[in-house]
């Protein structure tokens, strides 16, 4: 089971930064998950929350530190000031940006319009779902829409672990967020989950290596 650092290495560095991403790899991460937003000037930057004037790293800086292996989550929520569905300006800008790079990137989002823009451009895509959404329901959409991965909250897998095998039978990967505890990590591994996203790369790697 692969291990991705959640926004880099948030327990040791400021999240969504090149330094935090580099630290996650030093701790043994296979890859990282980072958040992307669009500034008013059309620049892609890494930030979980709407921009507030504090310094942020550009997506280019973060991906340069990510050794080419990243999940890039398009942040686009209706309650936030930069929400732009169904126009999806951020997603279109991301597609144009990634065309000029040679990265192993999966584009994820809670916003299915965003990932459909990325999918239509030939990028690898994943549907991200919050707690309370059944893995069966997410998988049905992923299969119908032609995405590559389901990214459920870990609780959805523990509620229906057999669904992971059905996802694999359909050729879809399952990547769970945000997984820090041993009592969650090991059941997910036993269910066949492909990867987890964690705040504690070293701890999760330790749980997997020791068991």
N, C-alpha and C positions, 0 to 999 in steps of 0.2 A: 504494500500500500504506500503510495507516494505521499510526501508531506510538503505542503505549501505554507509559507509564512504569511499570516494574515496582515495585510498592509505592511509587510516587511517583517520587522522584529519589534513589535510594540512594547515588549517588556524591557527592552534595552535601549531603544532609540525612538525618536519621534516617528510616528507612523507615516506611511506614504512618502518616504524620503529615500533618496539614493543611498544614504548611509545606512538606513534601516534595512533596505533590501540587501545590501552587501553583507550586513551582519547576519541576516537570515541564512544566507548561503554558507557563511562561516560556521554557523551552528548546525549545518547538515541538511538544510532544506533542498528539495529537488527543484522547487520553483517558488514564486511568490504570487500573492493576490494583491492587486492595488486598485484604487478608485480613481476614475478620471472624470473631470469636469472641464467645461469650456469657459474661458474668461470672456469678458465683454469685447476684448480685442481679437477673439478667435484663437487663443492659444490653449492647447491642451495641457492641463496641470493635474497633479495628483492630490486630491483632497476628498475626505469622506463627507465633510459638511460644506454648505454653501460658503463661498469665499468671503472672508471678513477683513481683508487687508493685511493679514499676517503672511509672512513669506511662505511660499510653497515651491516645491520642485516641479519642473516640467516633466511631462510624460517621457520625453526623449531622455532626460537625465536619469529617470528611474529605470527605464528599460535598458539603458546602457549598463546599469549596474546589475540587471536581472539575468545576465548571461543568456538572454534570448528566451527565457522560460517564464512566462507570466500568464496569469488570468487577469484580464483588465475588465473591471466592472464599470459600466456606464451608469453614473448616478443621475437619475431623472425621475424625481418623485413629485406628485401633484401638489404637495403641501409646501414645496420649496420654490424660491424666487426664480431659479433658472430652469424650471420645468418647461420642456419644449415639445412634448408629444402632441400630435403625431408628426410634426415637422422633422424632429430628430436631428437637429443641427449638429449636436455633439457626436452622434453616431456617424453621420456623414463625414464630419471632419476627421474622426478616428479612422474611418476606412481609407481616406485619402492619405493620412499620415502613415498607416501601416503598409500601404502599397510601396512606399519607398524604403522599406526596411526588410531585413531577413530575420524576423523573430518567430519563435514558436509561441504564438499568442492565442488564447481562447478568449473571446469576447462574451462577457456575461452581463446580465441585468435582470432586475425585477420587471423591467419595462419590455414587453415582448416586441413592441414596435422597434426598439433600438436593436435588439438582436436579429430581427428580421432584415433590417438594413444591412447589418454585417454579414448575415447569411447570404443575402442576394449578391453581395460583393465577393463571395467565395471564401470568406473567413470561417474559421472554426468557431462555433457558437454554443452557448449553454444557457438554459433557462434557470434563473435563480429564484427560489421560492422561500417565503417566510415560514416560521413555525405555524402549524395548523393546516398547512396544505398537504394533502396526502400525496405520497410518492406516485401512486397509481395515476392520479390526475395529472401530475406534472409530466410523467412519462408519456401519457396519451398525447399531450400537446407536443412534446419533443419529437415523437415519432411522426405525427401528422405534419408538423412544420419543417421537418428535416434538419433539426439541430443535432449536434453531436453528443451533448452531455446534459444530464440533470444535475443541478446543484441545490439539493434540498437541505433544510436544516437537519441536523443529525437526528432529532427526535422522530422525524418522518420515517427514517430507515429503521430505527428501533421498533417502531410501531408495526412495520410491515417488511421485515428483512428479506422475505422471499421475493419481493419485488425487484431486488437488485439483480437476481438471476434473470428475471424477465427483461430487465433493461439490457443486460448483456446479450441475451438471445436476439434482441432487436438491434444489436450493434451500437448501443449507447453506453457511455461511461457514467458513473455516479460519483460525484465529488461532494463531500459534506462539509458544512460550516457550522459554527466555529467550535472546534473540538480540542479541548485542553485536558480533559480528565481521563485517567486510565480506565475507569469503569465505562466510559463511552468509546474510547479508542479501540479497545480490544474486541468488543462486540461488533463494531463496524468492520473491523478487519475480517472477523469470522463470517460476516455476512457477504463478504466479497467486494466491499466498497473499493473503488479504484484509488481514491486519494482523499485526504482531509486537509482542511485549511485551519491553521492553529495560531494562537497567540504565543505558544510555547514550543517552538521547534525542537529545542534540545530535550525537553521533557517528553514530548510525544515520540521522538526518535528513540529515547531511552526505554519507554514502555514497549515499543515494538521490538527493539533489540534484545530486551531482557526476557521476553515471554517465549 
